[in-house]
Amino acid sequence: MNRNQQLLQLRSEVPTDGERQPMAKEAFQNNTLRPILKLQNDVLLQFFKSQLNGAQLPDFKMELEGFVKQRLQKDLLTRNTMLGMVVGLLTEEELIIFLEDKNEMSKRIIDMLTQRLYDQLGKAL
């Protein structure tokens, strides 16, 4: 089994709205990026926590999303490392698709990652 097959086998299926036909970017997001984020969830969360460098999470859930979003926008080392943790699990074909519109795909990853981190960190509040 080659690397591409092994990567695809690791991913779980993420349910989507099967009634409508998604656009190509949305299909890539749902069929590729979401399963990778789900697979990498625990290490992404742990890495984010480790990068807080003593910064305290906000006490209120309403402020938490802004905190996470700002952290991923301003801390480029954390942002780029977390992007790399996702992009590193793309197959060769998926990497080609990602690179065709790298800025848009990176934005989608960060948006989904922000939501995941917010949801999980918010449970502790």
C-alpha positions in Angstrom: 0.0 0.0 0.0 1.4 3.4 -1.0 1.4 6.6 1.1 -1.7 8.0 -0.6 -3.7 4.9 0.1 -2.6 4.8 3.7 -3.6 8.4 4.2 -7.0 7.9 2.7 -7.5 4.8 4.9 -6.8 6.8 8.1 -9.6 9.2 7.5 -13.2 8.8 8.8 -16.2 9.9 6.7 -17.7 13.2 7.8 -21.4 13.4 7.1 -22.5 16.2 4.7 -25.8 17.4 3.2 -26.2 14.8 0.4 -29.2 16.5 -1.2 -27.4 19.3 -3.0 -24.4 19.2 -5.3 -21.5 21.2 -3.7 -19.1 23.3 -5.7 -15.5 21.9 -6.2 -14.0 23.9 -3.3 -16.7 23.0 -1.0 -16.5 19.3 -1.9 -12.7 19.4 -1.3 -13.4 21.0 2.1 -16.0 18.5 3.1 -14.3 15.4 1.6 -10.7 16.1 2.4 -10.1 18.9 4.8 -12.8 18.1 7.4 -11.7 14.4 7.7 -8.1 15.5 8.2 -9.1 18.1 10.8 -11.1 15.4 12.6 -8.2 12.9 12.5 -5.8 15.6 13.7 -8.2 17.1 16.3 -6.4 16.0 19.5 -2.9 17.0 18.4 -4.1 20.3 17.0 -5.9 21.1 20.2 -2.9 20.1 22.3 -0.5 22.1 20.1 -2.7 25.2 20.3 -2.8 25.0 24.1 1.0 24.6 24.2 1.4 27.8 22.2 -0.5 30.0 24.6 2.7 30.8 26.4 1.0 31.5 29.7 -1.8 33.5 28.1 -5.1 32.9 29.9 -8.2 31.9 28.0 -11.1 34.3 28.3 -13.5 33.5 31.1 -16.5 34.1 28.9 -17.5 31.9 25.9 -18.4 35.0 23.9 -14.8 36.3 24.1 -13.2 32.9 23.4 -14.0 32.8 19.6 -12.4 36.2 19.1 -9.4 35.2 21.2 -8.8 32.0 19.2 -9.3 33.8 15.9 -7.0 36.6 16.8 -4.4 34.1 18.1 -4.4 32.3 14.7 -4.2 35.6 12.8 -1.4 37.2 14.8 0.8 34.2 15.8 2.1 33.2 12.4 4.3 30.4 13.8 1.3 28.7 15.4 -0.9 29.3 12.4 1.6 28.0 9.9 2.5 25.0 12.0 -1.1 24.1 12.4 -1.7 24.5 8.6 1.3 22.2 8.1 -0.2 19.6 10.4 -3.2 19.5 8.0 -1.4 20.0 4.6 1.1 17.3 5.5 -1.7 14.7 5.5 -2.9 15.5 1.9 -2.3 13.0 -0.8 -0.3 14.1 -3.9 -3.5 14.7 -5.9 -5.0 16.7 -3.0 -1.9 18.8 -2.6 -2.1 19.8 -6.3 -5.7 21.0 -5.7 -4.7 22.8 -2.5 -1.8 24.6 -4.2 -4.1 25.7 -7.1 -5.8 28.0 -4.6 -3.6 28.0 -1.6 -4.9 31.2 -0.1 -8.5 30.2 -0.2 -7.9 26.7 1.0 -5.7 28.0 3.9 -8.4 30.4 4.9 -11.0 27.5 4.9 -8.6 25.4 7.1 -8.1 28.3 9.6 -11.8 29.0 9.7 -12.7 25.4 10.4 -9.8 25.1 12.9 -10.9 28.2 14.7 -14.4 26.8 15.1 -13.1 23.4 16.3 -10.8 25.0 18.9 -13.6 27.4 20.0 -16.1 24.6 20.4 -13.7 22.4 22.4 -12.1 25.1 24.6 -15.6 26.5 25.2 -16.8 23.3 26.7 -14.4 23.8 29.6 -16.0 27.2 30.5 
